[in-house]
Amino acid sequence: QVQLVESGGGLVQAGDSLTLSCAASGRTHVTNIMGWFRQAPGKEREFLARISWSAGTSYYAASLEGRFFISRDDAKKVVYLQMNNLQPEDTAIYYCANGAGYSSSPQDFPYWGQGTQVTVSS
């Protein structure tokens, strides 16, 4: 089992930056990939970025246009999502997830955090 706890969400204004954190515990050595997703009301869960614990190799959704950056502290087992130039359309619940393969599909991530709300006002 892997336990994930997100933090860092909140209410910000358009153009602001925000960094989310996800602390992982449990059998993290078994599932090497950490991902960030988000889900807005009435929409499907959307892949944002993923990173590997071991090599730190990252991959992003093209739609982010370089505004978001994923990083990890392997020693602390914490993954970060730095979000820049936030816009109202970025308002959503943000989730971190843990899985074993290089995938962008939520179905391939068996472990999920509880989510953290990000609200961007115009």
Phi, psi and omega in degrees: 000148177233133177250136182231136179227116178271155175205166174105356179289171179167192179257124179228170178261158178304134182095346180285168174244156180207143177240124176265150177237151176221115179265127182250144175214166181097216187275056183292341181286344181276320181249111195270347188253131174248135181231155172244135177228167172216157178219118176268158180304129177077005181240162178284159177293132188246130175289139178244306185196159174217159180209149178265140178299315191288300187267344183075017179290130184242159180211141185233154170289137183298332185293344183286341176053035174078012182275335184249146180223131180257141176212167180215152171248100186296325181293320181270349184058050177235134176246142183240152171230106176272126184239123183246156177049052182294144181235159180307328180289352175275356178298124183183173167270129182256131183239143166256154184214159184229133180208182186255343186242166180274088185225158174249005183267130178304330182295340182267006177245104184282340184244135184224148170277181183277347179094154176224135186279132172240124179236127181246120180265150182271000000 
